[in-house]
Structure formats: structure tokens, C-alpha cells
């Protein structure tokens, strides 16, 4: 299962990241083997809100790369 947030879900505090606006690059500078290990261990976190308006939004909303819609 690929993390729904992509590689950004695998970033840990202290990881080196390259940001190059001229080349339009945002890169996680961690070995591919470490990324693969993190991906294998990754589990979808439980939603913070399960009831009420925020619970409904969390259950119905789509990721940003799919338009972030709720319908």
C-alpha cells in the first residue's frame, strides 16, 4: 500500500530536504532503502475526528491531488 500522501508521509524530523525553487525541486535526501523500509512500516493513522462536522469532512473529503472535493 502506497501512503495516501506519497513520500511526504514518510518524512521524519531531522531528514535532510533539498528545496530548489529555480529547478522546481523538492526532494527528500534519504537513501532509497530507508524510504522502502519506512514505506513497508507505514500505516494509515486513525482520524482525529470521528463524529460531528469534522468527522464527516474527514470521511468524505478527497486528497488534494484528486480535487479535495467532498462529493
N, C-alpha and C positions, 0 to 999 in steps of 0.2 A: 504494500500500500504506500503510495507516494503521499507525503504530507500535503494537506489541502493548501497550505500556504507556500508550498515549494521549499526551496532551500532556506528561505528566511526562518522557517520553523525550526531549523537545526542550528541556528546561530546561538552561541553561548557567550556569556560575559567574558571579555578579555580576548576574544577571537580577533585576529588582525583582518581588517577590511580595507580594500582599496576603493577609493572614490575618485574618479577622473571625469570631471564634467565635460572637458573638451572631447574626449573619446566616448562619452555617454556610457561609462563603465561603472558598475557597482559589483564588486567581486569579493567573495569570501575567500580569504587566503588560508585555507586549511587543506591538508592532504586529502586526496580522493578516498583513500582507505578509511580515514576518520569520518568523512561525510557518509560513506557507506555504512559504517558502524552505527553512527547516530541515526541514520535513516531506518536501520533494522530495529533499533530500540524505541523509536518514536511511537507514541500512542496519542490518539486524538484526546485532548483534555475534555473533561466534563464541562458543560456550560455552567457559567456562574449563576445565571438566572434561569430557572425552570418554570416559573409562573409569572403572571402579570404581563404587562406590555413588553418589558424587555425579554421575558421568556418567549413570548410569541414572536418577537422580532428575531431572536436568535434561532428559533426553529424554522422560520420561513425565509430568512434573507439568504441571498446567494453571494458567493465571493465576488470581489471587485472585478476580477478578470471575466466574470460572467454577467456583468452589468449591475451587481449589487441590488437587484430588484427583490421584491417580496412577493411577486405574483406569478 
